[in-house]
C-alpha cells in the first residue's frame, strides 16, 4: 500500500515515522480532524469530506489503526447527566520508595478517571468524578490517606470545565495562526482593546514638545 512505508532495516524507528512506519501527511491529519468531530462517520462520508476516493480513505484509516495512531473508539459521556457532577483534582505526594504500591492501590479505585506523574511540589495528579463533595472528602481522608505510600494530598475542586478536547493535533497550531495584515496608515485614536505603535522619531518629537 502506498500509505504504509516499508520498515527500515535498522534497529530504531526512522525520524518522522512511528509504529509500523506510517508517515503522517496532510491527508492523514485531515482524517484525524474529522474523526475527532465524529468517530462514527462512514468511510464514504469520510472520503467525501477529505476529498479522496473511498478506497484511499479506507486504506488510510486502516493504516492509522494498524500503526497505533488511532488506539480505540469510545463514547463521550455527560458526567453530570450520569450522576457525577463533582470533579476534583487531587495532588499527591508519594513516598519515593513506595511507587509500586501507590500504582497498585490507585488501579483498584474505579472512580479515578485520570492520573499523571508530575514535576513540581507534588508527585502525582489524580482526577476523580463523584456525585457530591462528601464522596470526594471520604475518598481522600478514608482511602488515599490510609495508603502507606501516600505522604500528603491537596484537593482542588473544578468549578467549570472551560475546554476539553478528545485530542490535539500538530495541524491545530497551523490553523490557529492569524494571517498577517498590512499595517494601517491611520495613526488616530485607537479603539479599546487594540494597540498602536509609535515610531521612534515621532516619539522623540513629542518628548521635545513636552520639555
C-alpha positions as CSV (number, residue, x, y, z in Angstrom):
1,X,0.0,0.0,0.0
2,X,1.3,3.5,-0.8
3,X,0.2,4.8,2.6
4,X,2.4,2.5,4.6
5,X,6.1,2.7,4.0
6,X,8.5,-0.2,4.5
7,X,10.1,-0.7,7.8
8,X,13.8,0.2,7.9
9,X,16.4,-2.5,8.4
10,X,17.9,-0.7,11.4
11,X,17.0,-1.3,15.0
12,X,15.2,2.0,15.6
13,X,12.3,3.8,14.0
14,X,13.3,6.4,11.4
15,X,12.8,10.0,12.3
16,X,9.3,11.3,11.4
17,X,7.9,7.8,11.4
18,X,6.0,5.9,14.1
19,X,4.8,2.4,14.8
20,X,4.8,0.2,11.7
21,X,6.3,3.0,9.6
22,X,3.3,5.2,8.7
23,X,4.4,8.7,7.7
24,X,1.6,11.1,8.6
25,X,0.8,13.6,5.8
26,X,-1.8,16.4,5.5
27,X,-4.5,13.9,4.4
28,X,-3.9,11.7,7.5
29,X,-4.2,14.8,9.7
30,X,-7.5,15.8,8.0
31,X,-8.8,12.3,8.6
32,X,-7.9,12.6,12.3
33,X,-9.6,16.1,12.5
34,X,-12.8,14.7,11.1
35,X,-12.8,11.6,13.3
36,X,-12.3,13.9,16.3
37,X,-15.7,15.5,15.4
38,X,-17.5,12.3,14.6
39,X,-15.9,8.9,15.3
40,X,-18.9,7.1,13.8
41,X,-18.7,8.7,10.4
42,X,-18.9,6.2,7.5
43,X,-15.9,5.6,5.2
44,X,-17.9,7.1,2.2
45,X,-18.7,10.3,4.1
46,X,-15.1,10.5,5.4
47,X,-13.7,10.2,1.8
48,X,-16.1,12.9,0.6
49,X,-15.1,15.3,3.3
50,X,-11.4,14.7,2.8
51,X,-11.7,14.8,-1.0
52,X,-10.2,11.4,-1.7
53,X,-11.6,8.1,-3.0
54,X,-13.4,5.7,-0.8
55,X,-10.7,3.1,-1.2
56,X,-8.0,5.6,-0.3
57,X,-9.9,6.7,2.7
58,X,-10.4,3.1,3.9
59,X,-6.7,2.2,3.3
60,X,-5.5,5.3,5.2
61,X,-8.0,4.7,8.1
62,X,-6.9,1.1,8.5
63,X,-3.2,2.2,8.3
64,X,-3.8,4.7,11.2
65,X,-5.4,1.9,13.2
66,X,-2.6,-0.7,12.5
67,X,0.1,1.9,13.2
68,X,-1.4,2.7,16.6
69,X,-2.1,6.3,15.8
70,X,-5.8,5.6,16.4
71,X,-5.8,3.5,19.6
72,X,-9.6,2.9,20.1
73,X,-13.0,4.3,19.7
74,X,-15.1,5.2,22.7
75,X,-18.2,7.2,23.7
76,X,-18.0,10.6,25.4
77,X,-20.3,10.7,28.4
78,X,-22.0,13.7,30.0
79,X,-20.8,13.2,33.6
80,X,-23.4,15.5,35.1
81,X,-26.3,13.6,33.5
82,X,-24.7,10.3,34.5
83,X,-24.8,11.5,38.2
84,X,-21.2,12.5,38.6
85,X,-21.5,16.3,38.9
86,X,-18.4,16.9,41.1
87,X,-14.9,16.9,39.5
88,X,-11.8,17.2,41.7
89,X,-8.0,17.2,41.2
90,X,-6.1,15.5,44.0
91,X,-2.4,16.3,44.1
92,X,-0.5,13.6,45.9
93,X,3.0,13.5,47.5
94,X,4.2,9.9,47.3
95,X,6.9,8.2,49.5
96,X,9.6,7.7,46.9
97,X,10.3,4.1,47.9
98,X,6.7,3.0,47.6
99,X,5.7,4.0,44.0
100,X,4.8,0.4,43.1
101,X,2.3,0.2,46.0
102,X,0.8,3.6,45.1
103,X,0.2,2.5,41.5
104,X,-1.3,-0.8,42.6
105,X,-3.7,0.8,45.1
106,X,-4.7,3.5,42.6
107,X,-5.6,0.9,40.0
108,X,-8.2,-0.5,42.4
109,X,-10.1,2.8,42.6
110,X,-12.7,2.8,39.8
111,X,-13.7,6.4,40.5
112,X,-10.2,7.7,39.4
113,X,-10.6,8.9,35.8
114,X,-7.0,10.0,35.2
115,X,-3.6,10.0,37.0
116,X,-0.4,11.6,35.9
117,X,3.1,11.7,37.4
118,X,4.1,15.3,37.6
119,X,7.0,17.6,38.4
120,X,6.9,20.4,41.0
121,X,5.7,20.4,44.6
122,X,3.6,17.2,44.2
123,X,4.4,13.8,42.6
124,X,1.1,12.9,41.0
125,X,-2.2,14.4,40.0
126,X,-5.4,12.4,40.2
127,X,-8.7,13.4,38.6
128,X,-11.9,12.0,40.1
129,X,-15.6,12.4,39.3
130,X,-18.2,11.8,42.0
131,X,-21.8,12.6,43.0
132,X,-21.0,15.1,45.7
133,X,-18.3,16.8,47.8
134,X,-18.8,14.3,50.7
135,X,-17.8,11.4,48.4
136,X,-14.6,13.3,47.5
137,X,-13.8,14.0,51.1
138,X,-14.4,10.4,52.1
139,X,-12.1,9.1,49.3
140,X,-9.3,11.5,50.3
141,X,-9.5,11.0,54.1
142,X,-10.6,7.4,54.3
143,X,-8.9,5.8,51.3
144,X,-6.0,7.8,50.0
145,X,-4.8,8.9,53.4
146,X,-4.7,5.3,54.6
147,X,-2.4,4.2,51.8
148,X,1.1,3.9,53.3
149,X,2.7,5.2,50.0
150,X,0.8,8.5,50.3
151,X,2.6,11.1,52.3
152,X,0.3,14.1,51.7
153,X,-2.6,15.3,49.5
154,X,-4.0,18.6,48.3
155,X,-7.5,18.7,46.8
156,X,-8.8,21.2,44.3
157,X,-12.4,21.3,43.1
158,X,-13.1,22.1,39.5
159,X,-15.8,24.8,39.1
160,X,-16.2,24.8,35.4
161,X,-14.5,22.8,32.6
162,X,-14.0,25.6,30.0
163,X,-12.3,23.5,27.3
164,X,-11.9,19.8,26.8
165,X,-10.8,18.2,23.5
166,X,-10.5,14.5,22.9
167,X,-7.1,15.1,21.5
168,X,-5.0,17.8,19.8
169,X,-3.1,17.6,16.5
170,X,0.0,19.4,15.1
171,X,-2.2,20.8,12.4
172,X,-4.3,22.7,15.0
173,X,-1.4,25.1,15.5
174,X,-1.2,25.9,11.8
175,X,-5.0,26.7,11.7
176,X,-4.8,28.9,14.8
177,X,-2.1,31.2,13.4
178,X,-3.6,34.6,12.5
179,X,-2.9,35.8,9.0
180,X,-0.6,38.8,8.7
181,X,-2.3,42.0,7.8
182,X,-0.6,45.2,6.4
183,X,-0.2,47.9,9.0
184,X,-2.9,50.6,9.0
185,X,-1.8,54.0,7.8
186,X,-4.1,55.9,10.2
187,X,-2.4,57.0,13.4
188,X,-5.5,58.5,15.1
189,X,-7.4,57.3,18.1
190,X,-7.0,53.6,18.8
191,X,-10.2,51.7,19.8
192,X,-10.3,50.0,23.2
193,X,-8.6,46.6,23.1
194,X,-6.2,47.5,20.3
195,X,-2.6,48.8,20.3
196,X,-0.8,51.5,18.3
197,X,2.9,51.6,17.9
198,X,4.6,54.9,17.7
199,X,7.7,55.4,15.6
200,X,10.9,56.5,17.3
201,X,11.1,59.8,15.5
202,X,7.5,60.6,16.4
203,X,8.1,59.8,20.0
204,X,11.2,62.0,20.3
205,X,9.3,64.9,18.7
206,X,6.6,64.5,21.3
207,X,9.2,64.5,24.1
208,X,10.8,67.7,22.8
209,X,7.4,69.4,22.9
210,X,6.8,68.4,26.5
211,X,10.2,69.8,27.6
